[in-house]
Amino acid sequence: MSAYSELEDREQELSKFSELGAIAGWDEACMMPPGGGERRGQALAALTGLIHERRADPAVGELLSQARNEVLDAWQDANVDEIDRRFRAANAVPADLVKARSLATSRCEQTWREARGRNDWATVLPLLEAVVNLSRERAQALGDAMQLDPYDALLETYEPELRSSDVEREFSALKDFLPPLLDEVLGRQSDPLPLEGPFDVAQQRQLCETTMGILGFDFNRGRFDVSHHPFCGGVPDDTRITTRYDESGFLESLMAICHETGHALYQQGLPVDWRDQPVGDALGAAVHESQSLLMELQVCCSREFIEFLAPSIREAFGRDVSDPAWSGDNLYHQAIRVERGLIRVQADEVTYPLHVILRFELERELIAGRLEVRDLPEAWNAAMLKYLGRSTDGDYNNGCMQDVHWYAGLFGYFPTYTLGALTAAQWFATAREADPEIVPGIARGDLQPLLGWLRANIHGQGRRACMQPLLKEVTGSELDASYFQRHLKARYLA
């Protein structure tokens, strides 16, 4: 057996273990009774440690050296690069730290779910301090091994070759562009007619399922549930997505499911021939977010799609077509309404990047040790006042406790949301130019022209290339924020 074949066999086994972990993690978030939390956390920590130890096995390094001398095709070469990337990262972090961090994040996230509803910062504070301390250790270990700044080492784990200097460059431009745009949009927009509730959860669920089907979600290889925070999990052939409901309004659950379906379509479209191999995985978090935001913002918030979906929305809630509040035009303006809100997941696409910039700046300070967890609420409030003119003083639920990410140890993830929004605009503009049938298809509820383009150019490419080279290959240039800026001007100032 060749060295490369042996590497593939090892990765197949690790992939199966990871699949079990993904489904156990979904179950923890959606189905597990509260009393099972400690045991589930221990089980996931043990599984995470097992995967880590096998990935860091010195024998993998010897096989990698031998495989480099074998005749491989382009996909196999890329697979070796990905195995090597994971091998080096695994060897950078001690197994005991991996297990300790897994257990700490599990405990912290489970406590956060209960404490957030009570606005109870004091209870979750010591658990988050433990997670941050372990995340700092991990970031330092990765940074030392990769010769990177600790925060850059965390970015690398989410989007290969992404650096904080890249993030700062893009975010600096947005900080110049967005505030005056926001002022202009708020000065010009008029309030749409209100949509009177309440909106029954069962009716909302039916609307979400209808929309998922239109977008192309394969229910034979996935399912749809409820969680404290919407997410997409599972694996390509068993994809799990969630939303959450509020009977006072239905747009939050609907747009969350549009977002998560974008993630799911990416997962379900990954290259079948490379299942169980690193090169067959999704490229990175920024590209993953580009797929969810492309579907949510570029497609589902478009006038074409909202007007197509309007009859289904009216039918779901028993509303009359003669009521102007339920016209396609009013629903469209409800979907794109801009305001200086407190909650990231409810934010419009003009203010959303400001929410992300806030989190990027705070988490970088946390990892560097320049900001302590106990001071986070005050720092959060100051940043909210600076970027969005809203106070969260004493309002932890809508402030630093609103997102699951830090409580789950996901430091370095937040920047990928806005990089994904920039990338989504670039992908979608390129797709529309390549196939003039895409926009008319959206207007009649036929997403196949767009989905076919995404499958060929992004989903089916796996991790064959990093984000910037793939962007240049498909769109003709590396990341270019002007696509996003033109999109916002066209939608909100036309």
Secondary structure in CASP SS format (residue, H / E / C, confidence):
PFRMAT SS
TARGET T0000
AUTHOR 0000-0000-0000
METHOD secondary structure of the structure
MODEL  1
M C 1.00
S C 1.00
A H 1.00
Y H 1.00
S H 1.00
E H 1.00
L H 1.00
E H 1.00
D H 1.00
R H 1.00
E H 1.00
Q H 1.00
E H 1.00
L H 1.00
S H 1.00
K H 1.00
F H 1.00
S H 1.00
E H 1.00
L H 1.00
G H 1.00
A H 1.00
I H 1.00
A H 1.00
G H 1.00
W H 1.00
D H 1.00
E H 1.00
A H 1.00
C H 1.00
M C 1.00
M C 1.00
P C 1.00
P H 1.00
G H 1.00
G H 1.00
G H 1.00
E H 1.00
R H 1.00
R H 1.00
G H 1.00
Q H 1.00
A H 1.00
L H 1.00
A H 1.00
A H 1.00
L H 1.00
T H 1.00
G H 1.00
L H 1.00
I H 1.00
H H 1.00
E H 1.00
R H 1.00
R H 1.00
A C 1.00
D C 1.00
P H 1.00
A H 1.00
V H 1.00
G H 1.00
E H 1.00
L H 1.00
L H 1.00
S H 1.00
Q H 1.00
A H 1.00
R C 1.00
N C 1.00
E C 1.00
V C 1.00
L C 1.00
D C 1.00
A H 1.00
W H 1.00
Q H 1.00
D H 1.00
A H 1.00
N H 1.00
V H 1.00
D H 1.00
E H 1.00
I H 1.00
D H 1.00
R H 1.00
R H 1.00
F H 1.00
R H 1.00
A H 1.00
A H 1.00
N H 1.00
A H 1.00
V C 1.00
P C 1.00
A H 1.00
D H 1.00
L H 1.00
V H 1.00
K H 1.00
A H 1.00
R H 1.00
S H 1.00
L H 1.00
A H 1.00
T H 1.00
S H 1.00
R H 1.00
C H 1.00
E H 1.00
Q H 1.00
T H 1.00
W H 1.00
R H 1.00
E H 1.00
A H 1.00
R H 1.00
G H 1.00
R C 1.00
N C 1.00
D C 1.00
W H 1.00
A H 1.00
T H 1.00
V H 1.00
L H 1.00
P H 1.00
L H 1.00
L H 1.00
E H 1.00
A H 1.00
V H 1.00
V H 1.00
N H 1.00
L H 1.00
S H 1.00
R H 1.00
E H 1.00
R H 1.00
A H 1.00
Q H 1.00
A H 1.00
L H 1.00
G H 1.00
D H 1.00
A H 1.00
M H 1.00
Q C 1.00
L C 1.00
D C 1.00
P H 1.00
Y H 1.00
D H 1.00
A H 1.00
L H 1.00
L H 1.00
E H 1.00
T H 1.00
Y H 1.00
E C 1.00
P C 1.00
E C 1.00
L C 1.00
R C 1.00
S H 1.00
S H 1.00
D H 1.00
V H 1.00
E H 1.00
R H 1.00
E H 1.00
F H 1.00
S H 1.00
A H 1.00
L H 1.00
K H 1.00
D H 1.00
F H 1.00
L H 1.00
P H 1.00
P H 1.00
L H 1.00
L H 1.00
D H 1.00
E H 1.00
V H 1.00
L H 1.00
G H 1.00
R H 1.00
Q C 1.00
S C 1.00
D C 1.00
P C 1.00
L C 1.00
P C 1.00
L C 1.00
E C 1.00
G C 1.00
P C 1.00
F C 1.00
D C 1.00
V H 1.00
A H 1.00
Q H 1.00
Q H 1.00
R H 1.00
Q H 1.00
L H 1.00
C H 1.00
E H 1.00
T H 1.00
T H 1.00
M H 1.00
G H 1.00
I H 1.00
L H 1.00
G C 1.00
F C 1.00
D C 1.00
F H 1.00
N H 1.00
R H 1.00
G E 1.00
R E 1.00
F E 1.00
D E 1.00
V E 1.00
S C 1.00
H C 1.00
H C 1.00
P C 1.00
F C 1.00
C E 1.00
G E 1.00
G E 1.00
V E 1.00
P C 1.00
D C 1.00
D E 1.00
T E 1.00
R E 1.00
I E 1.00
T E 1.00
T E 1.00
R C 1.00
Y C 1.00
D E 1.00
E C 1.00
S C 1.00
G E 1.00
F C 1.00
L H 1.00
E H 1.00
S H 1.00
L H 1.00
M H 1.00
A H 1.00
I H 1.00
C H 1.00
H H 1.00
E H 1.00
T H 1.00
G H 1.00
H H 1.00
A H 1.00
L H 1.00
Y H 1.00
Q H 1.00
Q H 1.00
G C 1.00
L C 1.00
P C 1.00
V H 1.00
D H 1.00
W H 1.00
R C 1.00
D C 1.00
Q C 1.00
P H 1.00
V H 1.00
G H 1.00
D C 1.00
A C 1.00
L C 1.00
G C 1.00
A H 1.00
A H 1.00
V H 1.00
H H 1.00
E H 1.00
S H 1.00
Q H 1.00
S H 1.00
L H 1.00
L H 1.00
M H 1.00
E H 1.00
L H 1.00
Q H 1.00
V H 1.00
C H 1.00
C C 1.00
S C 1.00
R H 1.00
E H 1.00
F H 1.00
I H 1.00
E H 1.00
F H 1.00
L H 1.00
A H 1.00
P H 1.00
S H 1.00
I H 1.00
R H 1.00
E H 1.00
A H 1.00
F H 1.00
G C 1.00
R C 1.00
D C 1.00
V C 1.00
S C 1.00
D C 1.00
P H 1.00
A H 1.00
W H 1.00
S C 1.00
G H 1.00
D H 1.00
N H 1.00
L H 1.00
Y H 1.00
H H 1.00
Q H 1.00
A H 1.00
I C 1.00
R C 1.00
V C 1.00
E C 1.00
R C 1.00
G C 1.00
L C 1.00
I C 1.00
R H 1.00
V H 1.00
Q H 1.00
A C 1.00
D C 1.00
E C 1.00
V C 1.00
T C 1.00
Y H 1.00
P H 1.00
L H 1.00
H H 1.00
V H 1.00
I H 1.00
L H 1.00
R H 1.00
F H 1.00
E H 1.00
L H 1.00
E H 1.00
R H 1.00
E H 1.00
L H 1.00
I H 1.00
A H 1.00
G C 1.00
R C 1.00
L C 1.00
E C 1.00
V H 1.00
R H 1.00
D H 1.00
L H 1.00
P H 1.00
E H 1.00
A H 1.00
W H 1.00
N H 1.00
A H 1.00
A H 1.00
M H 1.00
L H 1.00
K H 1.00
Y H 1.00
L H 1.00
G C 1.00
R C 1.00
S C 1.00
T C 1.00
D C 1.00
G C 1.00
D C 1.00
Y C 1.00
N C 1.00
N C 1.00
G C 1.00
C C 1.00
M C 1.00
Q C 1.00
D C 1.00
V C 1.00
H C 1.00
W H 1.00
Y H 1.00
A H 1.00
G C 1.00
L C 1.00
F C 1.00
G C 1.00
Y C 1.00
F C 1.00
P H 1.00
T H 1.00
Y H 1.00
T H 1.00
L H 1.00
G H 1.00
A H 1.00
L H 1.00
T H 1.00
A H 1.00
A H 1.00
Q H 1.00
W H 1.00
F H 1.00
A H 1.00
T H 1.00
A H 1.00
R H 1.00
E H 1.00
A H 1.00
D C 1.00
P C 1.00
E C 1.00
I H 1.00
V H 1.00
P H 1.00
G H 1.00
I H 1.00
A H 1.00
R C 1.00
G C 1.00
D C 1.00
L C 1.00
Q H 1.00
P H 1.00
L H 1.00
L H 1.00
G H 1.00
W H 1.00
L H 1.00
R H 1.00
A H 1.00
N H 1.00
I C 1.00
H H 1.00
G H 1.00
Q H 1.00
G C 1.00
R C 1.00
R C 1.00
A C 1.00
C C 1.00
M H 1.00
Q H 1.00
P H 1.00
L H 1.00
L H 1.00
K H 1.00
E H 1.00
V H 1.00
T H 1.00
G C 1.00
S C 1.00
E C 1.00
L C 1.00
D C 1.00
A C 1.00
S H 1.00
Y H 1.00
F H 1.00
Q H 1.00
R H 1.00
H H 1.00
L H 1.00
K H 1.00
A H 1.00
R H 1.00
Y H 1.00
L C 1.00
A C 1.00
END
